[in-house]
Amino acid sequence: MPLSNNLLLLMLISSLISFCCWEVESIGVNWGTSLSTHPLPPDKVVQVLKSNKITKVKLFDADPIVLQSLSGSNIDVTVGIPNSMLKSLSSNKKFAHTWVHDNLTRYFTNGARTVRIEYIAVGDEPFLQSYGKQFQPFLIGAVTNVQIALTKAKLDNKVKVVVPCHSDAYLSESGLPSKGHFRPDLNKTMMQLLTFLSKQRSPFFVNMYPFLSIHQSKNSSLDFALFKSTAHSLNDGHRTYKNSFDLSFDTLVTALSKVGFPDMDIVVGQVGWPTDGAPNASSSLAQTFMKGLVDNLQSRLGTPLRPKKPPSETYIFSLLDEDQRSISTGNFERHWGVFTFDGQAKYNADLGQGSRKLVNAQNVEYLPSKWCVVNNNKDVTNVTARALEACSSADCTALSSGGSCFNISWPGNVSYAFNSYYQQHDQKADSCDFGGLGLITTADPSVGNCRFAVELRTSTSTSLQLSLLLWWRFLTVTSFSVWLFCVV
């Protein structure tokens, strides 16, 4: 009898431990590795993950250096396949086999994983409305061939194939979750995808961006997006919604139910709040959002349509800022990080580690403490043109309306542009020339919350590809020039 009681007690303790572990491990982060001119070295990033007890990370590619840095870390990893590879994967089974062999098999030895890869994310928001049908025709063929390759490599019981979908894949014209449905143009492909996911017992990955609704519509409630108790609730029949996260989640649940998949597991692949580059993009609001999100998830209350069943996993977007992300959606795109580009926490947050105090990256190596500013002793007649030239490739998004450097006076704004270009080009002397208008200084020109950064010593590239340069030149110059000409 005592043995039976002890066994019962042991089972109870085990259940409690499992519950606690679920709560901690359900929150992960997105780690972008290819859109920064001077990325934090992978070993430093992994140390940040481990120091903050983050046990899940989602990547956008399968960089071998990054994956090697995760080896033995006991961090669960999602590797990504970019949209640009979908056509090749769809049309060529051999290509899919090669990709799996080169990017997965090497991390599995005698059934054990040196890197704990649990998902392959095929494509990155391939149904995004702005893409049209660019990737849609190749998606099902791609996931099918990757799955076949996994089975052949005997990894199909260890790694799941998923497809991250933007929340614009579903909608509700009335704004009520009960009226949710998938976009009509996706009906056929979505049914094929959901059938595939259901057969493989893979979850539906959805990327949700409450900030975008605030940024794109003046009628959206900021309090509702930030989980504030002061927000006006939305009633949908006998169901009440107190925040936009639950509302969007249940709109998806309804869409899934309407096409025959009411119980499909849902993973939130991306959710976060930017800290710069636009009105309402700030560290203080990001902290409020993150606290509300984590409290919501850890309460385990779930949503009105899935009570006590919150998302099985949620990945914060993102871990670090990336200074070369496309700004086609807005200048805030380069400021989603919970940490700055150099691994310094922007605010306090509990990412499931049980503490609101985040641990910064340690022993970070920077370039020398030097900055490039406007030489006030020169004729500055052409300084505006030179600033636009700098911003055509550098990151000037903090200068945009609502940004942390929006209110610095002229010529401080020009100095910011000069310095951004100078740092991006590894502080080379000729990158602070600007027709003789640039001056290298050892005095930090930062003003208030406007940080004139010194870049990291490591660099993946000092020159941008021409196609990207032209695209960023157009996007950045268009928004920056309007503001700059108004104040000069």
N, C-alpha and C positions, 0 to 999 in steps of 0.2 A: 504493500500500500504506500509506504513512504517513497519507494522508487517511482511509482506511478505519479505521485504528486510532484516529485522532482522533475520528472519528464514533462509534465504539464507546464510547470514553471519555466523550464528551459525553452519549451515551444513558445510560450508567451513572450519571453524575453527576446527570442529570435524574431518574432513577429514585430515587436516594437523597434528592434534594430533595423529591420527591413524597411519599416515605415519611415524612420528617420533618414535612412540612406536615400530613399526615394525622394524625399523632400529636398535634400541637398543636391542630389545628382540631376534633378529635373531641370536645373537652370544651367545653360551653357552660354558660350559666346561665339560670335563670328570673328574669324581672324583673316583679314585680307592681307595677302602677301605680295601682290604684284603691282599695286597702284600707288606706291610711295617712291619718291626719288631716293630717299635715304632711310630705308626701313630699319627698325630696331632688329638687331641680330636674332635669329630664331632661338638660340639658347637663352637669350635674355627674356624673350617673350614666354617661353616655356616656364622659366623661373617665376615670372609674374603670375602665370596660370596656377602653378603649384603653390606659390606663396599665398594666393587668395583662395585656395582650395576649390578651384574651378575644375571640374572633372569631365567636362564635355566641350569640344571645340569643333566648329564647322569651318572648313576651308572652301575656297572657291576653285581650287585646282589640286594637283597632286605633286607639288614640288618635292623632289626627293630630299633636298637639304632640309626643308621644313619637316617632312615626315621623319627623317632620321633624328632630328632634334626631339621629336615626340617619342622616340623609341624608349621603352622601359619606363615611361612616365605614368602609366596606368590611367591616362586620359583617353576617353572615348573620342574617336575622330570620325568626322564626315569628310570625305574627299569629294572634290567637285570636277565635273567635266563641262567645259565652257560650251556655250551655244554654237560656237564656230565649228565644233567637232561633230555635231549631231548628224549632218548630212553624210559624212564619211562613215560614222558608226552605223547608220541606218542602211547604207548600201553595201557595206563590206563586213561580213562576219569575221573575216581574218583580222581586220583592223580592230574590231572589238576584242578579239582574243589577245591580240598583241598588247592592247591598252591594259587589259586586266593582268596579263603576265608581267608587264613592265612596272605597273603602278600598284599592284596589290600582292601578287604571289610572293614577291621577295620579302614581304613583311610577315609571312606565315611560314613557320618552320616546324615540321613534324606535328602539325595541328595546333601549335602554339603561336600566339601573335606577339611579335616584337613591337608592333604598333597596333593599338586596339582600334582598328578600322571597323566601324559598325554600319555605315551607310555610304553608298555612292550616290551623290546628287547629280543626276543626269540633266544637264542644262541649268541655266540660271534664269528663272522667270521667263521661260520660252513663250508663254502665252500673253506676255505683256501687251496691252492693247496697242501701244505705240509701235510694236514690231509688226503688226498686221499678221500675215500668214508666212512670215519669213522663215520661221523654224517649225511651225505646226505640222507640216507634212512629213517631217523626219523624226518626230519625237517617238512615236510608237515603235517604229523600226529600230531606233537607237536603244530604247530600254529593253526591247525583246532580245536584241543581239548581245547586249551587255549581260543580261540574265543568262543566256545560253553559255556565254564565256565563263561566267561565275560557276555554273553547274559543271562545266567541263573541268574547271580548275578545282572542283570539290570545295568551293567556298560559299556555295549558295545557302548553306545553313548557318553561316557566320556573318555574312554581309548582305544587307538589304538594299535594293535599288529604289530610289525615291526621285521625285521631281519637284523642286521648289516652285511654287506658284505665287504670283503676286495676288494681292487681295482684289485686284480689278478683274479677276477671272469670274467673280460672282458679284451680284448686286441685288438691291431691292429698291425699286423705283419709289416706293412709299417711305423708305427708311425703316420699315418694320422688319425684324428678323423673320417673322412668320411668312413674309412674302419673298424671301430670298430664293435666288435661282442662279444657275451658271449663265454666262453670256451666251446668247443664242448661236453665235458664230463658233463656239467651242463645243457644242453639244455632242457631235460625233466623236471627235478626238478625246474629249473628256470622258465619255462613256468607255472608250477603249482603255484609257489610262486607269480609270477607277477599277475596271474589270481586272486589269493586270495587277494593280496594287492589292486588290482583294485576294486574288489567287495566290500571290506571294506573301500575303499577310504583312504587307508593308504599310506604313502610315501615310497619310496625306500631309505633305509639307506646305504650309501657307505662310507667306510673309505679310505682316500687318504693319501699317504705318499710320498710327493715329495723328502724328504731326502733319502729315500731308493734307488731311481733311481741314486742319486749322489753316495751313499755309494757302490752300487753294480756294477756301470758301470763308468769307467774312461772317457767314451765318452759323458756322460751327462753334460749339461751345468749348472754350479752353478748359474750363473746370471739368466738363464731362470727359474730355480727353485725358486729363491729369488725375483722374480717380478722386477728385475732391468731393467731400461730403456735402459741400454747398451746391453742387451741380443739380440742375433740374432733372429728375428722372424721366425716362420715356416708358410709357405703358403700351404693351402690345397684348391686348386681351387681358388675361389675368396675370401676365408676366410683366415684371418690372425690371428695367435696365438702368443701372446707375453709372455706367461708364462705357466709353466707345469700344474698349477691348472686348468686353462680354457681348456687346451688340454685334460687332463684326464677326466674332467667333460663332455666335448662334445663327447669323445669316448664312454662314458656311454650312453649319449643321443642317439647316433647312434645305439648302441646295443639294447636299449629299443625300438627304432623306428622299427628296423628290425624284431622284434618279435611281433609288433602290439601294443606297448604302448608308442607312441611318446610324449604324454603329461603327463606322470606320474610325480608326484611331487617328487623331489629329496632332501633329507636331507643329508648333509655331517656330518656323525656321529663322525669321528675323522680326525683331520688334525693338524699338528704341526711341531716343529723342536726341536731336542734334543740339550742339552747344554754341554755334556761331554761324554767321553768314546770312542771317535772316531775322526779321522780327519774331519773337517768341522762341528763338533758338538760343538758349542760354544755359549755363551750368546750373543755375538755381532751379529753373523749370525742369531740366533733365533730372535733377535729383528728386524733385517732387514726383515726376512721372515714374521714376525707377522704384521709389519707395512704394508708391501705389500699386505698381505692377507686381512687385515681389510679395507685398502683403496679400494681394489678391490671389496669387498663385499658392502661397504657403498656407492660406486659410483653408485650402482644399474644399471650398464651398462650391466650386465649379460655376456653371452658368445656369440660367433658368431652364434651358433645354437639356443640359447635362449636369444636373445637380450632383455635387460631390465627385465629379469627374472632370477635373481641370485638364488642360493639355498635358499629355504624358511627358513631353519635353518642351522647353522654351529656350530659344537661343537669342541672347541680347545682341543687337546690332548697334555698335560693334565694339570690339576690344580697343582698337587704336584708330586715330585719325589717319587718313590717307590723302596726301596732297595732290594726287593726280587722278582722283575719281572724276568721272564725267560730271559736269555741272549743268547738264541739259535740263534737269528737273529744278535746279536751284543751287545757289552758292553754298547752302548748308550741307550739300552732299559730302563735302570734305571734312565734316566735323561731327560725325556720328559717334566717335569714340568715347568710351567711358574714361579712357586714358588718352593723354596727348600722344603725338607721334613718337615721343621719346619715353613713353611708359610711365608718365606721372599722372596720378589720379586727378580728375577735374573736380570731383565732388565725393561726398560720402555715399556709399551704397552697400547694401547687403545683397550679394549675388548668390546667396545660398550658403555662404561660408560661416554664417552665424555672427558676423560682426559687420558694422557699418563702416569701419575703418579699413579702406583698401590699402594694400601694400604696393609701393612703387617699385619700378625696375631699379636694380642696384648696379653700381659701377658702370654707369653708361658713359661711353666715350664720345666726346663732342669734338668738333672742329675748334680751332683757337677762338678765344673770346674777341672776335672782330666783327664789325658790322659795316655795311655800305650805306652812306647817307648822301643827301644833296650837298654839294659844295656851294655854300652861300656866297663865296667870294667870286663866283663865276657869273656870267650872263645867263640867267635862267629863262630866257625867252622861249627856248624850245624844250623846256623841261617836261611839258605835258606829253609831247610826242614820245619822249624818251621813257616816260612812265608807262605809257601804253605799250611800248616795245617790250619793256620788262614784264608786264602782266600778260603778254601774249603766250608766255610759256610758264612763268612762275605762278605761285598761288597768291592771288590778291583778294580772295573771297572774304577775308575779315574786314575789308574796306567797304563792303557792300552795305546797303541800308539795313540797320538793325545789328550789324556786325560789331565785334569788340573794338575795331579800329575805325569805325564809321565817323566818330566825332573828333578824331585828331585833326589839328589844323594844318593848312598848307604852310610849308612844304613837307610837313611830317608824313602826309599821305604818300607823297612822291618818294620820300626816303624809305617808307615801308615797301613800296614796289621795288625800288632799287635793291634793298636788302634781301627780299625774297628771291630775286633772280641771282644775286651774288651767292647766297647760301646754297641754292639749288645747284649751282655750278662749282661747288667745292671751294668757294672763297678764292678762286683764281683771280689774280690781279686785274686781268683784262675784262673780267665780268663785272667790274665796278668802274668801268670807264664812262659809258653813256655820253660819248662825245665830249669828255672832259668835265662833265657835270657831277660825276660820282666822286666820293671821298671815303676812304677807308679809315675807320676810327676804332679805338679800343674803349670808348665810352658808350655804355649801353643806352640806346635811344628810346627804349621802351617807355610808354606813357600810360599810367593807370593800369587798366585791364588789357591794354593793347601791347601784346608781347612781340618784340622784334626777335625772332628765334635765331639761335645758332644751331646749325644742322648737326646731325650725327656724323661720326667719322666714316661710317660705312656708306657705300653708295652702289646701287644696282646699275645706275646709268647717269651720265652727265649730259647726255643729249637725247632729246625726244625724237621719236619717229615722226617723219614729216606729216603723215596723215593725221596723227593725233595732234601735232602742233598746230596744224591749220584749223582743226575743229575747235580746239581750246582757244586759239587766237580769236576766232569769230565770237564764241560764246562769252569769253572773258572781257574782250575789248568792248563788245556791245553794251554790257551792263556797267562796266567800270567807267567807260568814257563819258556816259551820260552824267554820272555823278561827279567825275573829276572836273569836267568842263563847267559844271554849275558852281564849283567852289573856288576854282582858280581865278 
